[in-house]
Amino acid sequence: MKDNTNILTIITYVVIVSSISILLNDMREFDMEQYKSFLNWAKTADKSESWFTSKNAIKWSYYVISTAIFFWKGYLIYGFTYFVSILKEVEKGTYFSEKNIGYFKKIGRIFITYTINILVLRLILASIGSSSFSFFKESKEEFYILIPCGLAFYILAEIFKKAKQATEENDLTI
């Protein structure tokens, strides 16, 4: 079992490192030239135009939403680090520990929170015209998988909780 745990730990680290590199590459490719022109939005804004419908406000919201998307992608990567913690507990032989139950719940919460927030942010981006968002296209990608995965981790947490209770009851009867 220790060999399998080591292999799974290595695979988890590879997934985490590759995800971080993808996130950093996305941040690097973010259009910084457009951001430089955005910094002067207050100077160039038409004062007679409503701020909420101005081009500058749309640019501002585009950058805020893009930054939020980067944050949520980082949050998802943070969620993957709990897999390493679970594998460490399994390696110790404590399968049904309170820590693992908590880790499964945290992973489920992170997956669901990430998916809902990214969906909302992409809908907002589509509404301001800065994105080619299509709900059906997006549901075929990450959204289709992460919500059921999040729910599955909540179910795993409950299964581990019941198994821990059964193990404790079994230990008391011996």
TIKELO-236063 format. One record per atom (N, C-alpha, C): residue number from 1; residue in three letters; chain; atom name; x, y, z. Coordinates in steps of 0.001 Angstrom, whole numbers, plus 500000, padded with zeros to 6 digits. Each point is the difference from the previous one (the first is absolute). Example, Ala and Ser with C-alpha at 12.3 -4.5 7.8 and 13.67 -1.06 7.14 Angstrom:
<1 ALA A N <513190 494310 507800>>
<1 ALA A CA <499110 501190 500000>>
<1 ALA A C <500900 501200 500000>>
<2 SER A N <499650 501050 499280>>
<2 SER A CA <500820 501190 500060>>
<2 SER A C <499230 501090 500730>>
***
This chain:
<1 MET A N <500824 498802 500000>>
<1 MET A CA <499176 501198 500000>>
<1 MET A C <500862 501254 500000>>
<2 LYS A N <501153 499914 500676>>
<2 LYS A CA <500866 501173 500091>>
<2 LYS A C <500493 500412 498612>>
<3 ASP A N <500307 499020 499135>>
<3 ASP A CA <500444 500331 498644>>
<3 ASP A C <498897 500711 499218>>
<4 ASN A N <498766 499516 500127>>
<4 ASN A CA <498882 500651 499310>>
<4 ASN A C <499778 501412 500516>>
<5 THR A N <500139 500182 501294>>
<5 THR A CA <499838 501335 500580>>
<5 THR A C <501080 500939 499498>>
<6 ASN A N <501230 499498 499905>>
<6 ASN A CA <501098 500828 499482>>
<6 ASN A C <499756 500396 498547>>
<7 ILE A N <499519 499069 499203>>
<7 ILE A CA <499706 500291 498596>>
<7 ILE A C <498886 501049 499900>>
<8 LEU A N <498950 499825 500800>>
<8 LEU A CA <498905 500965 499992>>
<8 LEU A C <500459 501373 500490>>
<9 THR A N <500892 500035 500965>>
<9 THR A CA <500544 501271 500481>>
<9 THR A C <500791 500700 498910>>
<10 ILE A N <500819 499250 499287>>
<10 ILE A CA <500785 500575 498900>>
<10 ILE A C <499077 500527 498912>>
<11 ILE A N <498970 499233 499646>>
<11 ILE A CA <499043 500441 498979>>
<11 ILE A C <499287 501275 500463>>
<12 THR A N <499635 500055 501272>>
<12 THR A CA <499331 501184 500534>>
<12 THR A C <500910 501216 499921>>
<13 TYR A N <501262 499833 500375>>
<13 TYR A CA <500943 501119 499897>>
<13 TYR A C <500190 500452 498553>>
<14 VAL A N <500039 499053 499065>>
<14 VAL A CA <500133 500358 498582>>
<14 VAL A C <498783 500808 499549>>
<15 VAL A N <498808 499580 500421>>
<15 VAL A CA <498780 500732 499643>>
<15 VAL A C <500035 501405 500597>>
<16 ILE A N <500419 500126 501257>>
<16 ILE A CA <500048 501305 500658>>
<16 ILE A C <501013 500917 499318>>
<17 VAL A N <501199 499491 499745>>
<17 VAL A CA <501041 500826 499370>>
<17 VAL A C <499597 500395 498583>>
<18 SER A N <499435 499065 499234>>
<18 SER A CA <499576 500351 498640>>
<18 SER A C <498845 500996 500024>>
<19 SER A N <499093 499875 500964>>
<19 SER A CA <498902 500959 500119>>
<19 SER A C <500515 501396 500350>>
<20 ILE A N <500977 500055 500886>>
<20 ILE A CA <500598 501290 500350>>
<20 ILE A C <500686 500610 498790>>
<21 SER A N <500703 499188 499224>>
<21 SER A CA <500676 500548 498813>>
<21 SER A C <498994 500493 498966>>
<22 ILE A N <498891 499314 499848>>
<22 ILE A CA <498952 500450 499080>>
<22 ILE A C <499405 501323 500474>>
<23 LEU A N <499735 500102 501306>>
<23 LEU A CA <499466 501249 500554>>
<23 LEU A C <500980 501149 499807>>
<24 LEU A N <501268 499757 500281>>
<24 LEU A CA <501005 501053 499818>>
<24 LEU A C <500131 500400 498537>>
<25 ASN A N <499894 499037 499102>>
<25 ASN A CA <500056 500313 498569>>
<25 ASN A C <498785 500825 499579>>
<26 ASP A N <498824 499645 500515>>
<26 ASP A CA <498795 500790 499703>>
<26 ASP A C <500151 501430 500497>>
<27 MET A N <500566 500155 501183>>
<27 MET A CA <500198 501339 500549>>
<27 MET A C <501037 500776 499171>>
<28 ARG A N <501024 499303 499535>>
<28 ARG A CA <501027 500645 499191>>
<28 ARG A C <499433 500449 498655>>
<29 GLU A N <499110 499207 499433>>
<29 GLU A CA <499429 500320 498699>>
<29 GLU A C <498864 501017 500073>>
<30 PHE A N <499586 500340 501204>>
<30 PHE A CA <498946 500989 500161>>
<30 PHE A C <500454 501298 499346>>
<31 ASP A N <499108 500642 499325>>
<31 ASP A CA <500335 501165 499178>>
<31 ASP A C <500385 501192 500882>>
<32 MET A N <501291 500116 500295>>
<32 MET A CA <500473 501078 500870>>
<32 MET A C <500053 501346 499275>>
<33 GLU A N <500143 499992 498692>>
<33 GLU A CA <500006 501270 499266>>
<33 GLU A C <498648 500695 500124>>
<34 GLN A N <498948 499217 499902>>
<34 GLN A CA <498662 500560 500161>>
<34 GLN A C <499818 500484 501437>>
<35 TYR A N <500624 499306 500938>>
<35 TYR A CA <499906 500406 501405>>
<35 TYR A C <500675 501350 500227>>
<36 LYS A N <501103 500244 499327>>
<36 LYS A CA <500687 501291 500148>>
<36 LYS A C <499104 501146 499536>>
<37 SER A N <499280 499800 498907>>
<37 SER A CA <499089 501050 499542>>
<37 SER A C <498802 500139 500942>>
<38 PHE A N <499651 498913 500651>>
<38 PHE A CA <498897 500035 500957>>
<38 PHE A C <500334 500856 501220>>
<39 LEU A N <501256 500033 500392>>
<39 LEU A CA <500390 500751 501198>>
<39 LEU A C <499636 501479 499911>>
<40 ASN A N <499872 500510 498797>>
<40 ASN A CA <499654 501406 499811>>
<40 ASN A C <498507 500207 499780>>
<41 TRP A N <499171 499062 500412>>
<41 TRP A CA <498576 500078 499697>>
<41 TRP A C <499357 501229 500644>>
<42 ALA A N <500450 500411 501158>>
<42 ALA A CA <499382 501149 500662>>
<42 ALA A C <500310 501292 499259>>
<43 LYS A N <501161 500053 499389>>
<43 LYS A CA <500396 501211 499287>>
<43 LYS A C <499260 500146 498671>>
<44 THR A N <499715 498877 499362>>
<44 THR A CA <499399 500032 498668>>
<44 THR A C <498492 499814 500009>>
<45 ALA A N <499409 499767 501164>>
<45 ALA A CA <498564 499725 500071>>
<45 ALA A C <499188 501235 499620>>
<46 ASP A N <498925 499743 499306>>
<46 ASP A CA <499066 501067 499653>>
<46 ASP A C <499137 500268 501234>>
<47 LYS A N <500163 501168 500587>>
<47 LYS A CA <499329 500311 501268>>
<47 LYS A C <498478 500112 499858>>
<48 SER A N <499509 500285 498812>>
<48 SER A CA <498554 500128 499810>>
<48 SER A C <499327 498636 499844>>
<49 GLU A N <500767 498988 499677>>
<49 GLU A CA <499460 498657 499797>>
<49 GLU A C <499872 499287 501353>>
<50 SER A N <498961 499189 500125>>
<50 SER A CA <499831 499217 501216>>
<50 SER A C <501178 499054 500157>>
<51 TRP A N <500531 499931 501212>>
<51 TRP A CA <501209 499191 500220>>
<51 TRP A C <499734 498526 499762>>
<52 PHE A N <498838 499496 500393>>
<52 PHE A CA <499710 498573 499911>>
<52 PHE A C <499864 499507 498560>>
<53 THR A N <499695 500894 499070>>
<53 THR A CA <499859 499572 498610>>
<53 THR A C <501173 500459 499140>>
<54 SER A N <500971 500618 500602>>
<54 SER A CA <501127 500500 499223>>
<54 SER A C <500936 498866 499606>>
<55 LYS A N <500793 500245 498963>>
<55 LYS A CA <500988 499012 499563>>
<55 LYS A C <501026 499754 501091>>
<56 ASN A N <500331 501025 500742>>
<56 ASN A CA <500989 499846 501059>>
<56 ASN A C <499505 499079 501111>>
<57 ALA A N <498745 500094 500338>>
<57 ALA A CA <499439 499114 501021>>
<57 ALA A C <499988 498563 499499>>
<58 ILE A N <499722 499816 498727>>
<58 ILE A CA <500007 498651 499427>>
<58 ILE A C <501420 499442 500022>>
<59 LYS A N <500980 500844 499649>>
<59 LYS A CA <501395 499552 500077>>
<59 LYS A C <500364 499662 501440>>
<60 TRP A N <499591 500862 500937>>
<60 TRP A CA <500299 499775 501403>>
<60 TRP A C <499410 498672 500463>>
<61 SER A N <498752 499745 499654>>
<61 SER A CA <499370 498752 500428>>
<61 SER A C <500669 498799 499341>>
<62 TYR A N <500451 500152 498755>>
<62 TYR A CA <500713 498915 499326>>
<62 TYR A C <501253 499616 500778>>
<63 TYR A N <500768 500984 500457>>
<63 TYR A CA <501227 499704 500735>>
<63 TYR A C <499713 499441 501389>>
<64 VAL A N <499001 500516 500644>>
<64 VAL A CA <499646 499483 501325>>
<64 VAL A C <499539 498548 499886>>
<65 ILE A N <499168 499717 499018>>
<65 ILE A CA <499500 498638 499820>>
<65 ILE A C <501130 499062 499592>>
<66 SER A N <500887 500450 499132>>
<66 SER A CA <501140 499166 499601>>
<66 SER A C <500884 499692 501198>>
<67 THR A N <500225 500990 500847>>
<67 THR A CA <500777 499781 501215>>
<67 THR A C <499293 499006 500918>>
<68 ALA A N <498701 500114 500105>>
<68 ALA A CA <499233 499068 500825>>
<68 ALA A C <500094 498581 499441>>
<69 ILE A N <499974 499864 498695>>
<69 ILE A CA <500137 498669 499394>>
<69 ILE A C <501373 499411 500323>>
<70 PHE A N <501043 500813 499935>>
<70 PHE A CA <501336 499522 500378>>
<70 PHE A C <500011 499551 501467>>
<71 PHE A N <499343 500782 500869>>
<71 PHE A CA <499928 499632 501416>>
<71 PHE A C <499304 498653 500174>>
<72 TRP A N <498856 499811 499337>>
<72 TRP A CA <499260 498756 500180>>
<72 TRP A C <500743 498807 499430>>
<73 LYS A N <500767 500210 498937>>
<73 LYS A CA <500826 498896 499482>>
<73 LYS A C <501077 499628 501023>>
<74 GLY A N <500586 500996 500639>>
<74 GLY A CA <500961 499732 501073>>
<74 GLY A C <499345 499278 501167>>
<75 TYR A N <498763 500370 500309>>
<75 TYR A CA <499253 499352 501070>>
<75 TYR A C <499749 498527 499677>>
<76 LEU A N <499714 499703 498738>>
<76 LEU A CA <499813 498608 499589>>
<76 LEU A C <501299 499213 500158>>
<77 ILE A N <501102 500613 499628>>
<77 ILE A CA <501295 499339 500167>>
<77 ILE A C <500262 499734 501484>>
<78 TYR A N <499649 500963 500842>>
<78 TYR A CA <500115 499813 501446>>
<78 TYR A C <499184 498783 500441>>
<79 GLY A N <498849 499801 499418>>
<79 GLY A CA <499172 498844 500326>>
<79 GLY A C <500690 498685 499690>>
<80 PHE A N <500798 499981 498941>>
<80 PHE A CA <500720 498779 499642>>
<80 PHE A C <501065 499642 501036>>
<81 THR A N <500473 500981 500759>>
<81 THR A CA <501016 499695 501011>>
<81 THR A C <499434 499128 501115>>
<82 TYR A N <498694 499999 500188>>
<82 TYR A CA <499404 499139 501016>>
<82 TYR A C <500119 498523 499637>>
<83 PHE A N <500141 499695 498722>>
<83 PHE A CA <500216 498608 499610>>
<83 PHE A C <501298 499469 500599>>
<84 VAL A N <501020 500840 500035>>
<84 VAL A CA <501275 499598 500589>>
<84 VAL A C <499810 499710 501488>>
<85 SER A N <499225 500844 500673>>
<85 SER A CA <499738 499791 501427>>
<85 SER A C <499255 498692 500238>>
<86 ILE A N <499042 499704 499140>>
<86 ILE A CA <499258 498736 500119>>
<86 ILE A C <500938 498826 499799>>
<87 LEU A N <500864 500103 499002>>
<87 LEU A CA <500933 498909 499732>>
<87 LEU A C <500981 499797 501154>>
<88 LYS A N <500388 501075 500661>>
<88 LYS A CA <500885 499873 501173>>
<88 LYS A C <499291 499269 501138>>
<89 GLU A N <498731 500296 500202>>
<89 GLU A CA <499221 499304 501035>>
<89 GLU A C <499835 498515 499648>>
<90 VAL A N <499764 499715 498736>>
<90 VAL A CA <499859 498606 499569>>
<90 VAL A C <501320 499258 500191>>
<91 GLU A N <501086 500681 499718>>
<91 GLU A CA <501321 499394 500172>>
<91 GLU A C <500257 499645 501464>>
<92 LYS A N <499481 500815 500915>>
<92 LYS A CA <500131 499723 501439>>
<92 LYS A C <499107 498841 500432>>
<93 GLY A N <499025 499665 499163>>
<93 GLY A CA <499069 498932 500346>>
<93 GLY A C <498735 500497 500672>>
<94 THR A N <499813 501294 500060>>
<94 THR A CA <498784 500567 500599>>
<94 THR A C <499053 500407 498883>>
<95 TYR A N <499281 499001 499506>>
<95 TYR A CA <499109 500229 498865>>
<95 TYR A C <498780 500828 500378>>
<96 PHE A N <499389 499683 501110>>
<96 PHE A CA <498729 500603 500368>>
<96 PHE A C <500177 501050 501099>>
<97 SER A N <501009 500830 499866>>
<97 SER A CA <500268 501021 501013>>
<97 SER A C <499123 501225 499781>>
<98 GLU A N <499876 500793 501049>>
<98 GLU A CA <499266 501271 499905>>
<98 GLU A C <500655 500920 498980>>
<99 LYS A N <501323 499914 499907>>
<99 LYS A CA <500714 500841 499029>>
<99 LYS A C <499558 499674 498582>>
<100 ASN A N <499953 498718 499655>>
<100 ASN A CA <499585 499615 498647>>
<100 ASN A C <498561 500407 499713>>
<101 ILE A N <499142 499849 500997>>
<101 ILE A CA <498609 500414 499826>>
<101 ILE A C <499942 501491 499711>>
<102 GLY A N <500753 500776 500760>>
<102 GLY A CA <500058 501448 499772>>
<102 GLY A C <500605 500355 498653>>
<103 TYR A N <501038 499271 499607>>
<103 TYR A CA <500635 500264 498698>>
<103 TYR A C <499027 499745 498858>>
<104 PHE A N <499255 498899 500089>>
<104 PHE A CA <499027 499701 498942>>
<104 PHE A C <498935 501090 499908>>
<105 LYS A N <499531 500482 501150>>
<105 LYS A CA <499010 501076 499984>>
<105 LYS A C <500588 501281 499414>>
<106 LYS A N <501240 500305 500351>>
<106 LYS A CA <500638 501214 499476>>
<106 LYS A C <500180 499915 498494>>
<107 ILE A N <500428 498837 499515>>
<107 ILE A CA <500173 499832 498550>>
<107 ILE A C <498657 500164 499295>>
<108 GLY A N <498963 499378 500538>>
<108 GLY A CA <498669 500138 499408>>
<108 GLY A C <499539 501437 499984>>
<109 ARG A N <500200 500699 501106>>
<109 ARG A CA <499600 501407 500089>>
<109 ARG A C <500784 500854 499010>>
<110 ILE A N <501283 499740 499878>>
<110 ILE A CA <500832 500771 499071>>
<110 ILE A C <499558 499766 498563>>
<111 PHE A N <499754 498753 499625>>
<111 PHE A CA <499572 499696 498629>>
<111 PHE A C <498679 500690 499670>>
<112 ILE A N <499038 499910 500914>>
<112 ILE A CA <498690 500591 499742>>
<112 ILE A C <500081 501523 499989>>
<113 THR A N <500715 500573 500969>>
<113 THR A CA <500147 501457 500062>>
<113 THR A C <500699 500534 498761>>
<114 TYR A N <501055 499324 499592>>
<114 TYR A CA <500730 500410 498795>>
<114 TYR A C <499073 499999 498795>>
<115 THR A N <499287 498908 499812>>
<115 THR A CA <499145 499860 498822>>
<115 THR A C <498920 501063 499953>>
<116 ILE A N <499340 500221 501110>>
<116 ILE A CA <498921 500998 500028>>
<116 ILE A C <500562 501395 499747>>
<117 ASN A N <501097 500340 500652>>
<117 ASN A CA <500570 501340 499828>>
<117 ASN A C <500530 500235 498593>>
<118 ILE A N <500654 499016 499426>>
<118 ILE A CA <500498 500150 498623>>
<118 ILE A C <498831 500124 499028>>
<119 LEU A N <498954 499230 500217>>
<119 LEU A CA <498824 500087 499134>>
<119 LEU A C <499389 501394 500069>>
<120 VAL A N <499851 500539 501205>>
<120 VAL A CA <499435 501343 500161>>
<120 VAL A C <500910 501043 499344>>
<121 LEU A N <501295 499895 500232>>
<121 LEU A CA <500932 500969 499415>>
<121 LEU A C <499993 499951 498473>>
<122 ARG A N <499926 498800 499450>>
<122 ARG A CA <499959 499887 498539>>
<122 ARG A C <498683 500513 499430>>
<123 LEU A N <498922 499817 500736>>
<123 LEU A CA <498724 500573 499558>>
<123 LEU A C <500072 501525 499993>>
<124 ILE A N <500625 500575 501017>>
<124 ILE A CA <500158 501456 500050>>
<124 ILE A C <500889 500468 498856>>
<125 LEU A N <501094 499281 499750>>
<125 LEU A CA <500873 500365 498874>>
<125 LEU A C <499248 499948 498681>>
<126 ALA A N <499164 498986 499843>>
<126 ALA A CA <499225 499890 498765>>
<126 ALA A C <499002 501148 499877>>
<127 SER A N <499460 500420 501131>>
<127 SER A CA <499010 501080 499948>>
<127 SER A C <500627 501351 499659>>
<128 ILE A N <501262 500204 500331>>
<128 ILE A CA <500649 501267 499636>>
<128 ILE A C <500680 499904 498643>>
<129 GLY A N <499909 498833 499375>>
<129 GLY A CA <500488 499860 498637>>
<129 GLY A C <501478 499702 499863>>
<130 SER A N <500669 499613 501085>>
<130 SER A CA <501431 499721 499928>>
<130 SER A C <500299 498514 499888>>
<131 SER A N <498975 499198 499820>>
<131 SER A CA <500207 498561 499991>>
<131 SER A C <499064 499351 498994>>
<132 SER A N <500432 498872 499508>>
<132 SER A CA <499135 499209 499129>>
<132 SER A C <499472 498820 500813>>
<133 PHE A N <499283 500294 501057>>
<133 PHE A CA <499494 498991 500930>>
<133 PHE A C <498763 499342 499433>>
<134 SER A N <499972 498705 500081>>
<134 SER A CA <498815 499237 499639>>
<134 SER A C <499786 498972 501108>>
<135 PHE A N <498849 500054 500659>>
<135 PHE A CA <499759 499120 501135>>
<135 PHE A C <500152 498538 499605>>
<136 PHE A N <499490 499632 498849>>
<136 PHE A CA <500052 498599 499597>>
<136 PHE A C <501427 499571 499670>>
<137 LYS A N <500783 500917 499433>>
<137 LYS A CA <501408 499696 499730>>
<137 LYS A C <500755 499840 501320>>
<138 GLU A N <499752 500894 500936>>
<138 GLU A CA <500686 499953 501286>>
<138 GLU A C <499580 498780 500810>>
<139 SER A N <498740 499607 499906>>
<139 SER A CA <499544 498853 500782>>
<139 SER A C <500637 498708 499502>>
<140 LYS A N <500493 500012 498788>>
<140 LYS A CA <500696 498831 499486>>
<140 LYS A C <501429 499929 500519>>
<141 GLU A N <500497 501108 500490>>
<141 GLU A CA <501383 500034 500471>>
<141 GLU A C <500044 499759 501503>>
<142 GLU A N <500649 500862 500734>>
<142 GLU A CA <500245 499794 501416>>
<142 GLU A C <498738 500003 500848>>
<143 PHE A N <498988 500758 499616>>
<143 PHE A CA <498802 500096 500819>>
<143 PHE A C <499263 498677 500061>>
<144 TYR A N <500082 499259 498946>>
<144 TYR A CA <499302 498726 499924>>
<144 TYR A C <500581 499009 501007>>
<145 ILE A N <501282 500128 500282>>
<145 ILE A CA <500678 499018 500835>>
<145 ILE A C <500162 500460 501444>>
<146 LEU A N <500289 501271 500239>>
<146 LEU A CA <500378 500431 501339>>
<146 LEU A C <498849 500007 501008>>
<147 ILE A N <498793 500323 499588>>
<147 ILE A CA <498870 499959 500943>>
<147 ILE A C <499748 498561 500474>>
<148 PRO A N <499878 499016 499091>>
<148 PRO A CA <499829 498626 500493>>
<148 PRO A C <501192 499509 500824>>
<149 CYS A N <501210 500437 499640>>
<149 CYS A CA <501173 499615 500797>>
<149 CYS A C <499912 500597 501400>>
<150 GLY A N <499600 501251 500088>>
<150 GLY A CA <499836 500629 501303>>
<150 GLY A C <498966 499273 500841>>
<151 LEU A N <498885 499651 499384>>
<151 LEU A CA <498965 499248 500722>>
<151 LEU A C <500503 498616 500399>>
<152 ALA A N <500798 499381 499136>>
<152 ALA A CA <500562 498689 500318>>
<152 ALA A C <500940 500078 501199>>
<153 PHE A N <500746 501087 500122>>
<153 PHE A CA <500880 500145 501158>>
<153 PHE A C <499203 500213 501285>>
<154 TYR A N <498885 500696 499908>>
<154 TYR A CA <499118 500116 501174>>
<154 TYR A C <499465 498623 500388>>
<155 ILE A N <499623 499201 499003>>
<155 ILE A CA <499505 498646 500275>>
<155 ILE A C <501105 499148 500605>>
<156 LEU A N <501216 500115 499470>>
<156 LEU A CA <501137 499266 500573>>
<156 LEU A C <500235 500395 501455>>
<157 ALA A N <499854 501278 500298>>
<157 ALA A CA <500160 500452 501381>>
<157 ALA A C <498979 499319 500904>>
<158 GLU A N <498758 499900 499543>>
<158 GLU A CA <498966 499343 500801>>
<158 GLU A C <500275 498501 500137>>
<159 ILE A N <500469 499367 498932>>
<159 ILE A CA <500327 498579 500054>>
<159 ILE A C <501141 499765 500990>>
<160 PHE A N <501016 500850 499947>>
<160 PHE A CA <501119 499861 500920>>
<160 PHE A C <499557 500266 501441>>
<161 LYS A N <499070 500903 500188>>
<161 LYS A CA <499482 500296 501337>>
<161 LYS A C <499279 498777 500558>>
<162 LYS A N <499156 499370 499171>>
<162 LYS A CA <499276 498789 500436>>
<162 LYS A C <500979 498853 500235>>
<163 ALA A N <501015 499881 499159>>
<163 ALA A CA <500997 498945 500179>>
<163 ALA A C <500791 500212 501286>>
<164 LYS A N <500300 501255 500320>>
<164 LYS A CA <500712 500315 501250>>
<164 LYS A C <499141 499619 501194>>
<165 GLN A N <498709 500312 499944>>
<165 GLN A CA <499099 499635 501088>>
<165 GLN A C <499906 498484 500140>>
<166 ALA A N <499926 499300 498870>>
<166 ALA A CA <499924 498537 500041>>
<166 ALA A C <501285 499407 500558>>
<167 THR A N <501131 500570 499640>>
<167 THR A CA <501286 499527 500502>>
<167 THR A C <500098 500229 501500>>
<168 GLU A N <499546 501161 500476>>
<168 GLU A CA <500030 500292 501436>>
<168 GLU A C <499075 499064 500767>>
<169 GLU A N <498818 499730 499452>>
<169 GLU A CA <499066 499065 500648>>
<169 GLU A C <500566 498588 500010>>
<170 ASN A N <500662 499623 498927>>
<170 ASN A CA <500614 498686 499907>>
<170 ASN A C <501121 499864 501023>>
<171 ASP A N <500779 501062 500183>>
<171 ASP A CA <501085 499966 500975>>
<171 ASP A C <499468 499880 501429>>
<172 LEU A N <498839 500588 500263>>
<172 LEU A CA <499406 499934 501336>>
<172 LEU A C <499424 498617 500319>>
<173 THR A N <499558 499269 498984>>
<173 THR A CA <499384 498688 500257>>
<173 THR A C <501039 498918 500223>>
<174 ILE A N <501226 500239 499605>>
<174 ILE A CA <501043 498956 500167>>
<174 ILE A C <500546 500027 501368>>
***
